[in-house]
Amino acid sequence: MTKLQDVEGARHATILGVGSYRPSRLIPNAELVEAIDSSDEWIQQRSGIKTRRWATPEETVTLMSVESSKIAMERAGIEPAQIDGVVVATVSHMLQTPAVATMIAHELGLNRPVAFDISAACAGFCHGIALASDMVKAGSAQHVLVIGVERLSDLTDVGDRGTAFIFADGAGAAVVGPSDEPGIGPVVWGSDGEQFDLIRQKEDWRDVLEQDNPSMPHLVMQGNPVFRWASFEMAKIAQQTLDRTGITVDDLDVFVPHQANMRIIDAMARTMKLPDTVKIARDIADQGNTSAASIPLALDRMLEEGDAKSGDTALLIAFGAGLAYAAQVVTVP
C-alpha cells in the first residue's frame, strides 16, 4: 500500500484584519412607510432599525467585496500574493454559477487561489471563519480571505409589511492566517431544518419563469416564530460555544451577534446574563439586516468607534434561513 504524504498546517489560526464597505444610499424609514401602511415609530419598535443602506446599481456584490477585502488585507499587512484561499458567504449573487469568489479573486489580483461561495444565509460569515481556520490549521491554505456580502435590496418586496424595512446591503471581509496563539475558538454550528420555511425565498425560480409577468423572487419571513426561536435557542448555542472554548461570559469583552433585530439582540443578552462590561454590537439601527455581511460590518464599526480593540475576546454568533447557525469566540485583530 502506498503511503500518502500529509501536509502540516499552522498550529493555530487567527483573524489578522477586517474591513467593510457600506453602500452610499441611506434609506430612512420614512421612505418605506407609505407602501406598507406603517410608521417610523412602528418600525423602530419592531426592529430597532432607523435607517438602512441600499446599494446603487454600480455597487455590485463584486465591487463591495473587493473594496472591503482591500481594507482587510491592508490592515492585516498581507499582500495579494499571500492570499491562497477566498471564501464568500452570500445568498444574493444572482448567477447560479460560477462562484463570485473567483471573480473577486481576479479583481483583487490574487494568484489563482482556491475560491468558492457558501450559502448559509445570515450565518454564512461565521461558517466561513470556521472553514478558513480549519484550512489554515490543516495546511490546505496559509491565508484565507473570508467575505460576507449581500445585496438583499434586490430580493426585498417593498410592499411586504413583514420584511420591507428589514433587509439591507453591504460587505465585510476578514483575513484569516497562522498564529502562535489560538485566535479562533472551536465552532459550534448546526441547523434546524424543521424550521425551514420560517425564512426563505418565496418563489422557486422555475415558478417565476412560468408567470405571465415574471419578477424577481422575494424573501419572506415569519417574524414572530423567528423571534421566539432566535431569542432563546441562540442563547443556548452561545453558552455551548463558551463552554467548548473554556471561558465564561465574564471573560468576554465584546458580543457580536447577527444584526437581525434589536429585540433579538437584547433578548439574547438578557438570557445570557452578559455583564455590563461586555460591549454589544448594535449596528442594525443604522445599517439594517445585511445577512452574511452583518457580523463583519458590525465588528468593523465597533473597532472604528472604540467599542472593540485589538486583543479583545469576542463572541460571534449568527443564525439565518435553514435555520442554519454558527458561533465561535475570536480574538479581535
Secondary structure, DSSP 4 states (H G I P E B T S, - for coil): -PPPPP----SEEEEEEEEEE--SEEEEGGGTTTTTT--HHHHHHHH--SEEEE--TTS-HHHHHHHHHHHHHHHHT--GGG--EEEEE-S----SSS-HHHHHHHHTT--S-EEEEE--GGGHHHHHHHHHHHHHHHTS-SSEEEEEEEEGGGG--TT-TTTTTTB-EEEEEEEEEEESS--B---EEEE-GGGTTSEEESS-HHHHHTSSS-----EEE-HHHHHHHHHHHHHHHHHHHHHHHT--GGG-SEEEE--S-HHHHHHHHHHHT--TTSEE--THHHH-B-GGGHHHHHHHHHHHHTSS-TT-EEEEEEEEGGGEEEEEEEE--
